[in-house]
Amino acid sequence: MMAESNFTDCLAKRIGRELRTAREDSKLSQDALAYLAGVSLRSVQRLEGGQGANLSTFLKVRAVLFG
């Protein structure tokens, strides 16, 4: 069970880094991304920080960044 948790944590952090890079490449602030995705600023911060979020939030952010 511990290995699964470590894997999940690593995956969340990697996804967070990828989202942050895509946002920065798009010249968007976290606040602008949150607005465009229809989610809270805190949700974007949690995603980018590797703390995860629910699937709906992730998909909304992903749609703004990657179409």
N, C-alpha and C positions, 0 to 999 in steps of 0.2 A: 504494500500500500504506500509506503514511503517513496519508493521509486516512481510511482505513478504521480504522486504529488509534485516531486521535483521536476518531472517531465512537463507537467501542466504549467508549473511556474516558469520554467524556461521558455516554453512555447508562448505564454502570455507576454513575457518580456520581449521576445523576438518580434511578435506581432506588433507590440507597442512601438518598438524602434522603427519598424517598417512604416507604420502609420505616421509617425512623427516625421520621418524622412519625406514621405509623399506629401504631407501637409506643407512642410518647409519648401519643397520643390515647387509646389503650387502657389507659393507666396501667400499662404493663408495663415492668419493668426488662429490660435485655438478658439478664440471667441467667434471668429468668422466661420470656422468650420462647424462649430456647435450650432450656430444660427442656421447655416445652410442645410445641415443634417436634421434639424429639428430636435436636437438633444441638448442637454444641459452642458455648460462649460465643464462642470465637475466630471461628467461622464467622459468627455474627451480627455481630460487630465488623467482619469483612471485608466483609460485604454492605453494612452501613450506611456503611462508609468508602469505598465505591465500588471496592473491590478485587476484587469478584466472588466467586463460589463456583460449585460445580457445580450443575447444573440441579435435581438431587434436593433439595439443601439449600434452594435458592431456593423451590421448590414447597412444601416443608414449612413454611418460615417464612411464606410467602404464605397458606397454608391457615389457619394460626393467626390471622393478622391480618385476613384478608378473608373467611374462611369457605369 
